[in-house]
């Protein structure tokens, strides 16, 4: 009888901690953010705030804690009006944090007849879906690292949101213990390196990709930036944290030799490879389970510029 009870408990534990994120969940989150009803999520619009509220709802469903204050919505000033980043915490076994981020704003609508909505499915509803997926993965378990999930606003207007939240002194307790930030930027399509693969901007500035790849599971692999000459490392939200000397890189699967939807109305869910994106999310989750503050301590080299 004791053996049966033990077996039942073991099976219950397996089912409790099986965190695979379904393709249906990925499709629901991404298609909601990239829907016509969101009208391109341009900062300063009601639809942009609606997107922020939706992400906050997802964070609540995943039992995250507030980063600061009494809400997942973290306000900042945008042209004299209140706009919001969204931030949530998953407490781990240690006080050391990993951060996962992306931007939820896009560029709104055009004056064209017909389809005039810049849905931003790849740019960057896919990135937000990835960080939400990682929070899904760890919903019912306790990771080694604590985790902070940040959905930035205003990236398309000069990285306004990431700059504001990076300077928020109320979050210094997190930032002072932040080991690294993974910023997901356009991960909806299969990369030029194949499935289940991303590239890391600024790979020449730290050993983050090399350390991650040592523990990567399910054939997940991070490749060097094939567009290094474009200085993407300094042109996305990760740079707001680089300036704080925090290890922060952007991760993407965008094959710029093929993409014809960047900042165009056809960046909708039809461009998304949902099988590949789901695989990336689950592979990230499995890999993150292997990381801890002893085996994952990436560092910058002397090539990086902090200003």
Number of C-alpha atoms within 10 A of each C-alpha: 6 7 8 9 10 11 12 12 12 12 11 11 11 11 10 11 14 12 20 18 19 18 15 11 15 20 19 13 20 26 20 16 31 29 18 17 13 24 22 28 32 25 24 17 14 13 19 25 22 15 23 26 17 16 26 22 12 16 24 15 12 19 16 21 17 20 22 16 9 9 15 25 22 25 16 19 12 17 8 7 9 12 22 26 27 28 26 26 22 24 19 17 11 15 16 20 25 26 22 25 26 32 29 33 32 27 22 21 18 14 8 9 6 7 13 17 25 28 33 32 33 28 29 26 30 33 28 31 29 29 24 26 28 25 28 23 22 24 18 14 14 16 20 20 24 21 27 25 26 28 27 27 35 27 23 18 14 13 19 21 30 26 21 20 23 20 15 14 11 13 13 12 11 20 22 12 15 21 20 23 24 20 30 29 25 25 30 29 23 21 20 16 14 12 19 23 22 27 25 25 28 23 21 16 17 19 15 24 22 16 16 22 15 12 17 21 17 13 13 22 23 22 20 16 21 14 15 14 7 11 12 18 23 19 15 22 31 29 25 24 21 22 16 15 15 22 25 29 28 28 27 24 26 21 18 12 7 9 11 12 16 16 15 16 20 18 22 22 22 12 15 20 16 21 18 19 27 24 21 24 27 24 20 23 23 21 18 21 14 15 19 18 15 6 12 18 15 19 16 18 11 8 10 14 12 13 10
